[in-house]
Structures are given as structure tokens and as C-alpha cells.
Amino acid sequence: MALRAVRSLASLSNPIRTYSTSGPLVNVSINEKTGIATATLQRPPVNSLNLELLTELCSTLEQLEKNKSRGLILTSSSNTVFSAGLDIYEMYKPNMDRYKQFWTTLQQTWINLYGSSYPTVAVVNGHAPAGGCLLALSCEYRIMLNNFTIGLNETKLGMIAPTWFAASMRNAIGTRQTELALITGNLFTTDEALKIGLVDEVAQSKDEALEKAGKFFDKFKRIPPHARTMTKTLLRGADIQALVKTRNEEMNKLTAFINDPKLQEAIGMYLESLKQKQNK
């Protein structure tokens, strides 16, 4: 089944198997008391999502599903950036074999996170534009620290957010607010994000955010896991199935789009502007 959130009642009743594993780009630890996993993105300086980071995160999510995780907190090792989004170098003059692998891995990572059978919380302890916002939106609950920004700002880079990016945002803030956010490429401040429902809570520190995440997980102590999971599937399943049905078609369209000379020129100019900022 493409929907990893679909589980039989028998499999959901199995005891959780705790484990702890770490990779170079995603550190995973398990709280043995609660069974809650914390996956920390750790690709300095800004956790740009390249093929290697996505592969490791995708594998982590699959392992948590296999081990019947009781929950996941997704956060960052950086104090200023949750994730800066997709690594733009994956899209600039790309090797097409690598690019196709990169994009299909991104698709699968979203399917695994958005459709997980276990509850998920994003502790957004830094800026989260574009793909960073997508990761946060894929979680069920978002707790954001003050003085940062979050949003799908692809249009400002001359790009278009895929339908499943939009679906993730629409699931959180509704159709009208999503349309306005996407066409303007707006990045919301923490307070603005809280006001429109893009995030659920605000914390003053990462420790406070982690404490609030624990309270969110506590809400499910008396709720049968199969009921929670099946409800999540009812609400998110159609979005996942829509991508599953069109993922090859999307890949073909993106292959043509990414090779467009105007787009490559725009990406090149953006990269040059970043270099100039770094040299100042």
C-alpha cells in the first residue's frame, strides 16, 4: 500500500520496539521512557535538502514506521535555521539521473512523513522557507520559536510549488489563505504564522518547545492508536493518493521544466547574489 498510515488493528497493538541510531545528516534518538523519537537535521550550515539528506531522512521515517514508533519530533541542530529548503544546487545544471533520484526521494519522504501512522511534531527552531516549510507542514503539529519566518516562497524564485506542497499547506490553513500565501510567496513571521494557523504554538526556547511537544503526545494516551491513525488517513489519504497516481507524470514535467534556459538563468543569478552577500 502506498499509504503507510494504513495499518491493521493487529499490527498497531504490537509493543513498540525502541532503538537509537544516528547518521551523519540526521541524528535519531529515542526516549526510552516515552518511546518518542527525535530526529534532528544536522547538515550545516542551513540543512539544505540535498539527495543525501533526503535519503537519510526517508530511511529514518521508514525505520520508525517499521519499529511502530509512538511519535516523532522533527527539529534542527541549528539555532537559526530549521531547514532552508531544497538544495538549489540539485536544480542548477543538474545531472538528470541524480535529479530524478533527488525528486523521487523527496516525494517518498513527504509520503512517509505526511502519511505516518505515528503522531508527529515539528519543533521549528529556525527559519523554514520552501522545503523547510514543507517538512513542518507534513507534521501534525508545529511549535515555532520566536523571531523566525516560515512559508512556501517558491514563486519569488520563479518556481512553482507542486500540488502536494499546496495540499500540505491547505491542510493547515485552508484554501483561501493557501492561495494568497503561494501566489505572493510570503514568508510569515512567527506571530503571523500562529495567527493564521500555520503553526499551532509558539515557544520562547527549544526546551520549552520540546516540553510542549510532549504535552501534545500526551493527548493520545487514552486514544486507541488505530482510531487515531485511521482518522489521520481519512484526512490526508487523498492527498497522498493524488501524488502516487501522478508522480511519474510530475517527474516528466519537472524534467522539462528544470532544463528551461530561463529557469537555469534565474537560478544562476540567484546563486551569484548569494555569493555576493557572503563576500560582503
Contacts in CASP RR format, 6 or more apart in sequence:
PFRMAT RR
TARGET T0000
AUTHOR 0000-0000-0000
METHOD contacts of the structure
MODEL  1
MALRAVRSLASLSNPIRTYSTSGPLVNVSINEKTGIATATLQRPPVNSLN
LELLTELCSTLEQLEKNKSRGLILTSSSNTVFSAGLDIYEMYKPNMDRYK
QFWTTLQQTWINLYGSSYPTVAVVNGHAPAGGCLLALSCEYRIMLNNFTI
GLNETKLGMIAPTWFAASMRNAIGTRQTELALITGNLFTTDEALKIGLVD
EVAQSKDEALEKAGKFFDKFKRIPPHARTMTKTLLRGADIQALVKTRNEE
MNKLTAFINDPKLQEAIGMYLESLKQKQNK
2 111 0 8 1.000
2 240 0 8 1.000
2 241 0 8 1.000
2 244 0 8 1.000
3 115 0 8 1.000
3 233 0 8 1.000
3 237 0 8 1.000
3 240 0 8 1.000
3 241 0 8 1.000
4 65 0 8 1.000
4 111 0 8 1.000
4 112 0 8 1.000
4 115 0 8 1.000
4 116 0 8 1.000
4 117 0 8 1.000
5 115 0 8 1.000
5 116 0 8 1.000
5 117 0 8 1.000
5 229 0 8 1.000
5 232 0 8 1.000
5 233 0 8 1.000
5 236 0 8 1.000
5 237 0 8 1.000
5 240 0 8 1.000
6 117 0 8 1.000
6 229 0 8 1.000
6 230 0 8 1.000
6 233 0 8 1.000
7 117 0 8 1.000
7 226 0 8 1.000
7 229 0 8 1.000
9 226 0 8 1.000
11 68 0 8 1.000
12 68 0 8 1.000
12 117 0 8 1.000
12 225 0 8 1.000
12 226 0 8 1.000
12 229 0 8 1.000
13 225 0 8 1.000
13 226 0 8 1.000
14 68 0 8 1.000
15 68 0 8 1.000
16 35 0 8 1.000
16 67 0 8 1.000
16 68 0 8 1.000
16 69 0 8 1.000
16 70 0 8 1.000
17 67 0 8 1.000
17 68 0 8 1.000
18 30 0 8 1.000
18 32 0 8 1.000
18 35 0 8 1.000
18 67 0 8 1.000
19 30 0 8 1.000
19 63 0 8 1.000
19 67 0 8 1.000
20 28 0 8 1.000
20 29 0 8 1.000
20 30 0 8 1.000
21 28 0 8 1.000
21 60 0 8 1.000
21 63 0 8 1.000
22 28 0 8 1.000
22 29 0 8 1.000
23 56 0 8 1.000
24 42 0 8 1.000
24 56 0 8 1.000
25 41 0 8 1.000
25 42 0 8 1.000
25 43 0 8 1.000
25 52 0 8 1.000
25 53 0 8 1.000
25 56 0 8 1.000
25 57 0 8 1.000
26 39 0 8 1.000
26 40 0 8 1.000
26 41 0 8 1.000
26 42 0 8 1.000
26 53 0 8 1.000
26 56 0 8 1.000
26 57 0 8 1.000
26 60 0 8 1.000
27 39 0 8 1.000
27 40 0 8 1.000
27 42 0 8 1.000
27 77 0 8 1.000
28 37 0 8 1.000
28 38 0 8 1.000
28 39 0 8 1.000
28 40 0 8 1.000
28 60 0 8 1.000
28 63 0 8 1.000
28 64 0 8 1.000
29 37 0 8 1.000
29 38 0 8 1.000
29 40 0 8 1.000
30 36 0 8 1.000
30 37 0 8 1.000
30 38 0 8 1.000
31 37 0 8 1.000
31 38 0 8 1.000
34 70 0 8 1.000
34 214 0 8 1.000
34 217 0 8 1.000
35 69 0 8 1.000
35 70 0 8 1.000
35 71 0 8 1.000
36 69 0 8 1.000
36 70 0 8 1.000
36 71 0 8 1.000
36 72 0 8 1.000
36 73 0 8 1.000
36 214 0 8 1.000
36 217 0 8 1.000
37 64 0 8 1.000
37 69 0 8 1.000
37 71 0 8 1.000
37 72 0 8 1.000
37 73 0 8 1.000
38 72 0 8 1.000
38 73 0 8 1.000
38 75 0 8 1.000
38 210 0 8 1.000
39 57 0 8 1.000
39 60 0 8 1.000
39 72 0 8 1.000
39 73 0 8 1.000
39 74 0 8 1.000
39 75 0 8 1.000
40 75 0 8 1.000
40 76 0 8 1.000
40 77 0 8 1.000
41 47 0 8 1.000
41 53 0 8 1.000
41 57 0 8 1.000
41 74 0 8 1.000
41 75 0 8 1.000
41 76 0 8 1.000
41 77 0 8 1.000
41 78 0 8 1.000
41 82 0 8 1.000
41 83 0 8 1.000
42 76 0 8 1.000
42 77 0 8 1.000
43 50 0 8 1.000
43 53 0 8 1.000
44 77 0 8 1.000
44 78 0 8 1.000
45 78 0 8 1.000
45 81 0 8 1.000
46 78 0 8 1.000
46 81 0 8 1.000
46 83 0 8 1.000
46 84 0 8 1.000
47 53 0 8 1.000
47 76 0 8 1.000
47 77 0 8 1.000
47 78 0 8 1.000
47 81 0 8 1.000
47 82 0 8 1.000
47 83 0 8 1.000
47 84 0 8 1.000
47 85 0 8 1.000
47 132 0 8 1.000
48 83 0 8 1.000
48 84 0 8 1.000
48 85 0 8 1.000
48 86 0 8 1.000
48 87 0 8 1.000
48 88 0 8 1.000
48 89 0 8 1.000
49 83 0 8 1.000
49 85 0 8 1.000
49 86 0 8 1.000
49 87 0 8 1.000
49 106 0 8 1.000
49 131 0 8 1.000
49 132 0 8 1.000
49 135 0 8 1.000
50 87 0 8 1.000
50 89 0 8 1.000
50 90 0 8 1.000
50 102 0 8 1.000
51 90 0 8 1.000
51 98 0 8 1.000
51 101 0 8 1.000
51 102 0 8 1.000
51 105 0 8 1.000
53 87 0 8 1.000
54 102 0 8 1.000
54 105 0 8 1.000
54 106 0 8 1.000
54 109 0 8 1.000
55 105 0 8 1.000
57 109 0 8 1.000
58 105 0 8 1.000
58 108 0 8 1.000
58 109 0 8 1.000
58 112 0 8 1.000
61 72 0 8 1.000
61 109 0 8 1.000
61 112 0 8 1.000
61 113 0 8 1.000
61 116 0 8 1.000
62 112 0 8 1.000
64 71 0 8 1.000
64 72 0 8 1.000
64 116 0 8 1.000
64 118 0 8 1.000
65 112 0 8 1.000
65 116 0 8 1.000
65 117 0 8 1.000
65 118 0 8 1.000
68 118 0 8 1.000
69 118 0 8 1.000
70 118 0 8 1.000
70 119 0 8 1.000
70 217 0 8 1.000
71 118 0 8 1.000
71 119 0 8 1.000
71 120 0 8 1.000
71 121 0 8 1.000
71 217 0 8 1.000
72 116 0 8 1.000
72 118 0 8 1.000
72 119 0 8 1.000
72 120 0 8 1.000
72 121 0 8 1.000
72 139 0 8 1.000
73 120 0 8 1.000
73 121 0 8 1.000
73 122 0 8 1.000
73 123 0 8 1.000
73 210 0 8 1.000
73 213 0 8 1.000
74 113 0 8 1.000
74 120 0 8 1.000
74 121 0 8 1.000
74 122 0 8 1.000
74 123 0 8 1.000
74 135 0 8 1.000
74 136 0 8 1.000
74 139 0 8 1.000
75 82 0 8 1.000
75 122 0 8 1.000
75 123 0 8 1.000
75 124 0 8 1.000
75 125 0 8 1.000
75 206 0 8 1.000
75 209 0 8 1.000
75 210 0 8 1.000
76 82 0 8 1.000
76 83 0 8 1.000
76 125 0 8 1.000
76 126 0 8 1.000
78 125 0 8 1.000
78 126 0 8 1.000
79 125 0 8 1.000
79 126 0 8 1.000
80 126 0 8 1.000
80 127 0 8 1.000
80 148 0 8 1.000
81 126 0 8 1.000
81 127 0 8 1.000
81 128 0 8 1.000
82 122 0 8 1.000
82 124 0 8 1.000
82 125 0 8 1.000
82 126 0 8 1.000
82 127 0 8 1.000
82 128 0 8 1.000
82 132 0 8 1.000
82 135 0 8 1.000
82 136 0 8 1.000
82 148 0 8 1.000
82 150 0 8 1.000
83 128 0 8 1.000
83 131 0 8 1.000
83 132 0 8 1.000
83 135 0 8 1.000
84 127 0 8 1.000
84 129 0 8 1.000
84 130 0 8 1.000
84 132 0 8 1.000
85 128 0 8 1.000
85 129 0 8 1.000
85 130 0 8 1.000
85 131 0 8 1.000
85 132 0 8 1.000
85 133 0 8 1.000
85 134 0 8 1.000
86 106 0 8 1.000
86 130 0 8 1.000
86 131 0 8 1.000
88 267 0 8 1.000
88 270 0 8 1.000
88 271 0 8 1.000
89 271 0 8 1.000
90 98 0 8 1.000
90 99 0 8 1.000
90 102 0 8 1.000
91 99 0 8 1.000
91 258 0 8 1.000
91 267 0 8 1.000
92 264 0 8 1.000
92 267 0 8 1.000
92 268 0 8 1.000
92 271 0 8 1.000
93 264 0 8 1.000
94 102 0 8 1.000
94 258 0 8 1.000
96 255 0 8 1.000
99 255 0 8 1.000
99 258 0 8 1.000
100 251 0 8 1.000
100 255 0 8 1.000
103 251 0 8 1.000
103 254 0 8 1.000
104 247 0 8 1.000
104 251 0 8 1.000
107 164 0 8 1.000
107 243 0 8 1.000
107 247 0 8 1.000
107 250 0 8 1.000
110 134 0 8 1.000
110 138 0 8 1.000
110 164 0 8 1.000
110 168 0 8 1.000
110 243 0 8 1.000
111 240 0 8 1.000
111 243 0 8 1.000
111 244 0 8 1.000
113 120 0 8 1.000
113 135 0 8 1.000
113 138 0 8 1.000
113 139 0 8 1.000
114 138 0 8 1.000
114 164 0 8 1.000
114 168 0 8 1.000
114 236 0 8 1.000
114 239 0 8 1.000
114 240 0 8 1.000
115 232 0 8 1.000
115 233 0 8 1.000
115 236 0 8 1.000
115 237 0 8 1.000
115 240 0 8 1.000
117 225 0 8 1.000
117 229 0 8 1.000
117 232 0 8 1.000
119 140 0 8 1.000
119 141 0 8 1.000
119 216 0 8 1.000
119 217 0 8 1.000
119 220 0 8 1.000
119 228 0 8 1.000
120 138 0 8 1.000
120 139 0 8 1.000
120 140 0 8 1.000
120 141 0 8 1.000
121 139 0 8 1.000
121 140 0 8 1.000
121 141 0 8 1.000
121 142 0 8 1.000
121 143 0 8 1.000
121 213 0 8 1.000
121 214 0 8 1.000
121 216 0 8 1.000
121 217 0 8 1.000
122 135 0 8 1.000
122 136 0 8 1.000
122 138 0 8 1.000
122 139 0 8 1.000
122 141 0 8 1.000
122 142 0 8 1.000
122 143 0 8 1.000
123 143 0 8 1.000
123 203 0 8 1.000
123 206 0 8 1.000
123 209 0 8 1.000
123 210 0 8 1.000
123 213 0 8 1.000
124 136 0 8 1.000
124 142 0 8 1.000
124 143 0 8 1.000
124 144 0 8 1.000
124 145 0 8 1.000
124 148 0 8 1.000
124 150 0 8 1.000
124 199 0 8 1.000
125 145 0 8 1.000
125 148 0 8 1.000
125 206 0 8 1.000
125 209 0 8 1.000
126 144 0 8 1.000
126 145 0 8 1.000
126 148 0 8 1.000
127 148 0 8 1.000
127 149 0 8 1.000
127 150 0 8 1.000
128 135 0 8 1.000
128 136 0 8 1.000
128 144 0 8 1.000
128 148 0 8 1.000
128 149 0 8 1.000
128 150 0 8 1.000
128 151 0 8 1.000
129 149 0 8 1.000
129 150 0 8 1.000
129 151 0 8 1.000
129 152 0 8 1.000
129 153 0 8 1.000
129 187 0 8 1.000
130 151 0 8 1.000
130 152 0 8 1.000
130 153 0 8 1.000
130 154 0 8 1.000
130 157 0 8 1.000
131 152 0 8 1.000
131 165 0 8 1.000
132 150 0 8 1.000
133 150 0 8 1.000
133 151 0 8 1.000
133 152 0 8 1.000
133 169 0 8 1.000
134 152 0 8 1.000
134 165 0 8 1.000
134 168 0 8 1.000
136 142 0 8 1.000
136 144 0 8 1.000
136 150 0 8 1.000
136 199 0 8 1.000
137 168 0 8 1.000
137 169 0 8 1.000
137 171 0 8 1.000
137 172 0 8 1.000
137 198 0 8 1.000
138 168 0 8 1.000
140 232 0 8 1.000
141 200 0 8 1.000
141 201 0 8 1.000
141 213 0 8 1.000
141 216 0 8 1.000
142 172 0 8 1.000
142 198 0 8 1.000
142 199 0 8 1.000
142 200 0 8 1.000
142 201 0 8 1.000
143 199 0 8 1.000
143 200 0 8 1.000
143 201 0 8 1.000
143 202 0 8 1.000
143 203 0 8 1.000
143 209 0 8 1.000
143 212 0 8 1.000
143 213 0 8 1.000
144 150 0 8 1.000
144 190 0 8 1.000
144 193 0 8 1.000
144 194 0 8 1.000
144 199 0 8 1.000
144 201 0 8 1.000
144 202 0 8 1.000
144 203 0 8 1.000
144 209 0 8 1.000
145 190 0 8 1.000
145 202 0 8 1.000
145 203 0 8 1.000
145 204 0 8 1.000
145 205 0 8 1.000
145 206 0 8 1.000
145 209 0 8 1.000
146 190 0 8 1.000
146 191 0 8 1.000
146 202 0 8 1.000
146 203 0 8 1.000
146 204 0 8 1.000
147 189 0 8 1.000
147 190 0 8 1.000
148 189 0 8 1.000
148 190 0 8 1.000
149 187 0 8 1.000
149 188 0 8 1.000
149 189 0 8 1.000
149 190 0 8 1.000
150 187 0 8 1.000
150 188 0 8 1.000
150 190 0 8 1.000
150 193 0 8 1.000
150 198 0 8 1.000
150 199 0 8 1.000
151 169 0 8 1.000
151 181 0 8 1.000
151 185 0 8 1.000
151 186 0 8 1.000
151 187 0 8 1.000
151 188 0 8 1.000
151 193 0 8 1.000
151 198 0 8 1.000
152 161 0 8 1.000
152 165 0 8 1.000
152 166 0 8 1.000
152 169 0 8 1.000
152 181 0 8 1.000
152 182 0 8 1.000
152 185 0 8 1.000
153 185 0 8 1.000
153 186 0 8 1.000
153 187 0 8 1.000
154 160 0 8 1.000
154 161 0 8 1.000
154 165 0 8 1.000
154 182 0 8 1.000
154 185 0 8 1.000
155 161 0 8 1.000
155 182 0 8 1.000
155 183 0 8 1.000
155 184 0 8 1.000
155 185 0 8 1.000
156 185 0 8 1.000
157 266 0 8 1.000
157 267 0 8 1.000
157 270 0 8 1.000
158 263 0 8 1.000
158 266 0 8 1.000
159 263 0 8 1.000
161 182 0 8 1.000
162 250 0 8 1.000
163 242 0 8 1.000
163 243 0 8 1.000
163 246 0 8 1.000
164 239 0 8 1.000
164 242 0 8 1.000
164 243 0 8 1.000
166 178 0 8 1.000
166 182 0 8 1.000
167 239 0 8 1.000
167 242 0 8 1.000
168 239 0 8 1.000
169 178 0 8 1.000
169 181 0 8 1.000
169 182 0 8 1.000
169 198 0 8 1.000
170 178 0 8 1.000
171 235 0 8 1.000
171 236 0 8 1.000
171 239 0 8 1.000
172 197 0 8 1.000
172 198 0 8 1.000
173 181 0 8 1.000
173 196 0 8 1.000
173 197 0 8 1.000
173 198 0 8 1.000
177 196 0 8 1.000
180 186 0 8 1.000
181 188 0 8 1.000
188 196 0 8 1.000
188 198 0 8 1.000
190 199 0 8 1.000
190 202 0 8 1.000
191 202 0 8 1.000
192 198 0 8 1.000
193 199 0 8 1.000
194 200 0 8 1.000
194 201 0 8 1.000
194 202 0 8 1.000
201 209 0 8 1.000
201 212 0 8 1.000
203 209 0 8 1.000
203 212 0 8 1.000
220 228 0 8 1.000
243 250 0 8 1.000
257 263 0 8 1.000
258 264 0 8 1.000
END
